[in-house]
Amino acid sequence: MMVPVRCFTCGKVVGEHWEEFKQRTKEADNPEDPEAVLDDLGVERHCCRRVLGSHKGPVDILAPYQ
């Protein structure tokens, strides 16, 4: 999946947090709250949180149309 490397608004690097964010929020037995995960990772700006919280890869969007 191609997660954005930088925030679209402020330019801060956010791509380095994607794997851990995805893993911690999608755990099958005990998923964590996305807000708590972003706080723990140190992602404080609203624009950066939006990039990670709302990311949906182009493959996921276009797959039903194949």
N, CA and C atoms as a LAMMPS dump frame, in Angstrom:
ITEM: TIMESTEP
0
ITEM: NUMBER OF ATOMS
198
ITEM: BOX BOUNDS ff ff ff
-5.0000000000000000e+02 5.0000000000000000e+02
-5.0000000000000000e+02 5.0000000000000000e+02
-5.0000000000000000e+02 5.0000000000000000e+02
ITEM: ATOMS id mol type element x y z
1 1 1 N 0.847 -1.166 0
2 1 2 C 0 0 0
3 1 3 C 0.899 1.239 0
4 2 1 N 0.527 2.227 -0.739
5 2 2 C 1.35 3.423 -0.872
6 2 3 C 0.831 4.52 0.05
7 3 1 N 1.37 4.569 1.247
8 3 2 C 0.989 5.6 2.201
9 3 3 C 1.786 6.865 1.878
10 4 1 N 1.19 8.034 2.034
11 4 2 C 1.939 9.275 1.784
12 4 3 C 3.134 9.385 2.736
13 5 1 N 4.258 9.8 2.208
14 5 2 C 5.457 9.937 3.022
15 5 3 C 5.368 11.177 3.896
16 6 1 N 4.839 12.252 3.346
17 6 2 C 4.737 13.511 4.076
18 6 3 C 3.28 13.959 4.161
19 7 1 N 3.009 14.773 5.176
20 7 2 C 1.689 15.368 5.335
21 7 3 C 1.468 16.336 4.172
22 8 1 N 0.277 16.32 3.63
23 8 2 C -0.029 17.179 2.487
24 8 3 C -0.04 18.655 2.859
25 9 1 N -0.371 18.977 4.099
26 9 2 C -0.526 20.363 4.517
27 9 3 C 0.766 20.972 5.046
28 10 1 N 1.396 20.306 6.028
29 10 2 C 2.559 20.912 6.687
30 10 3 C 3.894 20.345 6.215
31 11 1 N 3.902 19.197 5.574
32 11 2 C 5.132 18.624 5.053
33 11 3 C 5.903 17.762 6.037
34 12 1 N 5.367 17.52 7.23
35 12 2 C 6.041 16.682 8.222
36 12 3 C 6.026 15.228 7.752
37 13 1 N 7.096 14.498 8.029
38 13 2 C 7.188 13.095 7.645
39 13 3 C 6.247 12.275 8.524
40 14 1 N 5.28 11.602 7.914
41 14 2 C 4.329 10.769 8.649
42 14 3 C 4.349 9.316 8.175
43 15 1 N 4.98 9.038 7.064
44 15 2 C 5.003 7.69 6.506
45 15 3 C 5.705 6.684 7.384
46 16 1 N 6.619 7.145 8.216
47 16 2 C 7.366 6.234 9.079
48 16 3 C 6.489 5.629 10.175
49 17 1 N 5.351 6.21 10.44
50 17 2 C 4.457 5.72 11.491
51 17 3 C 3.386 4.784 10.97
52 18 1 N 3.262 4.628 9.666
53 18 2 C 2.136 3.896 9.084
54 18 3 C 2.081 2.432 9.504
55 19 1 N 3.181 1.708 9.412
56 19 2 C 3.165 0.271 9.715
57 19 3 C 2.739 0.004 11.149
58 20 1 N 3.297 0.753 12.099
59 20 2 C 2.931 0.549 13.493
60 20 3 C 1.485 0.959 13.746
61 21 1 N 1.05 2.064 13.145
62 21 2 C -0.332 2.507 13.289
63 21 3 C -1.291 1.449 12.769
64 22 1 N -1.013 0.919 11.591
65 22 2 C -1.873 -0.09 10.981
66 22 3 C -1.904 -1.356 11.836
67 23 1 N -0.75 -1.78 12.307
68 23 2 C -0.67 -2.996 13.099
69 23 3 C -1.429 -2.858 14.423
70 24 1 N -1.256 -1.747 15.09
71 24 2 C -1.875 -1.574 16.407
72 24 3 C -3.375 -1.335 16.337
73 25 1 N -3.875 -0.769 15.253
74 25 2 C -5.312 -0.521 15.144
75 25 3 C -6.068 -1.667 14.489
76 26 1 N -5.377 -2.59 13.856
77 26 2 C -6.042 -3.701 13.162
78 26 3 C -5.797 -5.052 13.82
79 27 1 N -5.264 -5.08 15.04
80 27 2 C -5.028 -6.357 15.711
81 27 3 C -6.347 -7.09 15.894
82 28 1 N -6.335 -8.394 15.648
83 28 2 C -7.575 -9.175 15.698
84 28 3 C -8.084 -9.36 17.119
85 29 1 N -7.196 -9.564 18.074
86 29 2 C -7.655 -9.872 19.422
87 29 3 C -7.918 -8.635 20.283
88 30 1 N -7.14 -7.565 20.089
89 30 2 C -7.327 -6.383 20.933
90 30 3 C -6.888 -5.114 20.188
91 31 1 N -7.722 -4.616 19.271
92 31 2 C -7.326 -3.394 18.545
93 31 3 C -7.359 -2.177 19.462
94 32 1 N -6.375 -1.302 19.271
95 32 2 C -6.288 -0.086 20.076
96 32 3 C -7.066 1.046 19.409
97 33 1 N -7.406 2.039 20.203
98 33 2 C -8.085 3.226 19.714
99 33 3 C -7.122 4.029 18.837
100 34 1 N -7.505 4.387 17.608
101 34 2 C -6.596 5.143 16.732
102 34 3 C -6.109 6.447 17.354
103 35 1 N -6.96 7.114 18.116
104 35 2 C -6.552 8.364 18.758
105 35 3 C -5.414 8.128 19.745
106 36 1 N -5.51 7.062 20.533
107 36 2 C -4.467 6.749 21.509
108 36 3 C -3.161 6.343 20.818
109 37 1 N -3.27 5.613 19.714
110 37 2 C -2.075 5.192 18.974
111 37 3 C -1.35 6.404 18.402
112 38 1 N -2.092 7.339 17.804
113 38 2 C -1.464 8.536 17.247
114 38 3 C -0.828 9.383 18.341
115 39 1 N -1.475 9.47 19.502
116 39 2 C -0.877 10.188 20.629
117 39 3 C 0.424 9.535 21.056
118 40 1 N 0.429 8.209 21.127
119 40 2 C 1.618 7.468 21.539
120 40 3 C 2.761 7.608 20.533
121 41 1 N 2.424 7.689 19.25
122 41 2 C 3.444 7.837 18.207
123 41 3 C 3.973 9.261 18.106
124 42 1 N 3.319 10.198 18.751
125 42 2 C 3.77 11.582 18.731
126 42 3 C 3.241 12.396 17.562
127 43 1 N 2.183 11.923 16.931
128 43 2 C 1.576 12.655 15.827
129 43 3 C 0.548 13.599 16.45
130 44 1 N 0.883 14.881 16.542
131 44 2 C 0.052 15.825 17.281
132 44 3 C -0.793 16.737 16.403
133 45 1 N -0.299 17.106 15.246
134 45 2 C -1.022 18.047 14.387
135 45 3 C -2.238 17.384 13.756
136 46 1 N -3.316 18.156 13.648
137 46 2 C -4.554 17.623 13.083
138 46 3 C -4.387 17.213 11.628
139 47 1 N -3.587 17.965 10.892
140 47 2 C -3.412 17.644 9.474
141 47 3 C -2.674 16.311 9.303
142 48 1 N -1.691 16.064 10.15
143 48 2 C -0.93 14.807 10.067
144 48 3 C -1.785 13.618 10.504
145 49 1 N -2.597 13.835 11.525
146 49 2 C -3.481 12.776 11.998
147 49 3 C -4.496 12.412 10.914
148 50 1 N -4.936 13.401 10.168
149 50 2 C -5.893 13.167 9.08
150 50 3 C -5.276 12.287 8
151 51 1 N -4.009 12.531 7.677
152 51 2 C -3.349 11.754 6.632
153 51 3 C -3.284 10.281 7.024
154 52 1 N -2.914 9.993 8.268
155 52 2 C -2.8 8.602 8.699
156 52 3 C -4.16 7.967 8.964
157 53 1 N -5.062 8.71 9.563
158 53 2 C -6.351 8.147 9.94
159 53 3 C -7.293 7.904 8.788
160 54 1 N -7.155 8.656 7.726
161 54 2 C -8.099 8.528 6.616
162 54 3 C -7.478 7.916 5.369
163 55 1 N -6.259 7.398 5.475
164 55 2 C -5.596 6.848 4.288
165 55 3 C -6.283 5.574 3.815
166 56 1 N -6.565 5.544 2.556
167 56 2 C -7.097 4.349 1.899
168 56 3 C -6.374 4.245 0.569
169 57 1 N -5.656 3.171 0.385
170 57 2 C -4.827 3.02 -0.807
171 57 3 C -5.627 2.92 -2.085
172 58 1 N -5.034 3.302 -3.203
173 58 2 C -5.728 3.228 -4.487
174 58 3 C -6.121 1.808 -4.851
175 59 1 N -5.377 0.829 -4.38
176 59 2 C -5.707 -0.566 -4.683
177 59 3 C -7.033 -0.918 -4.019
178 60 1 N -7.236 -0.48 -2.776
179 60 2 C -8.481 -0.784 -2.07
180 60 3 C -9.68 -0.104 -2.717
181 61 1 N -9.475 1.066 -3.265
182 61 2 C -10.564 1.824 -3.874
183 61 3 C -10.941 1.243 -5.237
184 62 1 N -9.942 0.867 -6.026
185 62 2 C -10.192 0.442 -7.405
186 62 3 C -10.429 -1.064 -7.565
187 63 1 N -10.116 -1.87 -6.574
188 63 2 C -10.242 -3.317 -6.685
189 63 3 C -11.658 -3.787 -7.046
190 64 1 N -12.723 -3.203 -6.482
191 64 2 C -14.057 -3.702 -6.849
192 64 3 C -14.418 -3.499 -8.326
193 65 1 N -13.731 -2.639 -9.021
194 65 2 C -14.084 -2.323 -10.415
195 65 3 C -13.324 -3.157 -11.434
196 66 1 N -12.572 -4.118 -11.004
197 66 2 C -11.803 -4.941 -11.95
198 66 3 C -12.639 -6.011 -12.564
